Amino acid sequence: MTSTRGRRDDQDDAAGDAGDPPPAKTSRAGRNLWAAVAVGCGLGAVILVCLFTVPKTFVGIVAIAVAISTVELAGAMQRAGGIKVALVPVLVGGQAMVWLSWPFERVGLLAAFVVTILGCLIWRFRDGVAGYVRDVTGSIFVAAYVPLFASFAAMLVVPADGVYRVLAFLIGVVCSDTGGYAAGVLFGKHPMAPSISPKKSWEGFAGSMITGTVGGALTVTLLLHGQWWQGVLLGAALVITSTVGDLVESLIKRDLGIKDMGNLLPGHGGLMDRMDSLLPSAVVAWLLLRLFIPA
């Protein structure tokens, strides 16, 4: 699971020493554009190949993304915030959420999530009283924010037309991110949330809404044989959730005082830095497509 949007956070203020090697060339949005595009296209190609050969392997892609993102987020919370996430229960429970959501959908997902919470409560016993509420709360937050949300993406591929449901979800998010990036770079003048994400503008949001609704209308009508207005509503909802997800991720990183969750993907940061818009969007995509086009 990945989108083509690049890094939009503030760049480092301090200049390097005279003897340091020159930094990689970045775009106006503050990222290594070519590296970001190459990585995004590569990951997208892998997902497309899996979807059109063995569709259910998408569940495995989600599971791998969940595991990596969980480790990145838990590590960032401990390094920067001193929050000890119960990593073993969250990792095991996260995999249970993803894989049980395939055959059992919501029942399996909810059962695995509840057991994961119980596991986090018990796992933290060994570290004593100090910071118990803080650590357990952080653990449950990670379990809900990453594997619980991501499992809705896995559930998209379960129906007979699941490949096209996944494509509608991914194309909607990609259109939102790409349109917002282009409009923000070219026309962005009015900050949307300057204290959270200074480079995010209302002009960029307008670009996201235009490309997102067009992409939604096309995918729902052409791929899922739904109504155009359903696609417009889906696209608009995905634009909103993508933007909210991006802002939430920015808030988390600002609260922790970090720039990126990791450095796994050149031009993107960590995998968790690319999951921000996808996680809440997966929930909304599953809900709306379930409502508009019953399986």
Secondary structure, DSSP 8 states (H G I E B T S, - for coil): ---S----S----S---TTS-------TTSS-HHHHHHHHHHHHHHHHHHHHH-TTHHHHHHHHHHHHHHHHHHHHHHHHH-----HHHHHHHHHHHHHHHHHHHHHHHHHHHHHHHHHHHHHGGGG-STTHHHHHHHHHHHHIIIIIHHHHHHHHTSSTTHHHHHHHHHHHHHHHHHHHHHHHHHH--SEEETTTEEEEEHHHHHHHHHHHHHHHHHHHHHTS---HHHHHHHHHHHHHHHHHHHHHHHHHHHHHT-S-S--SBTTTBSTHHHHTTHHHHHHHHHHHHHHHS--
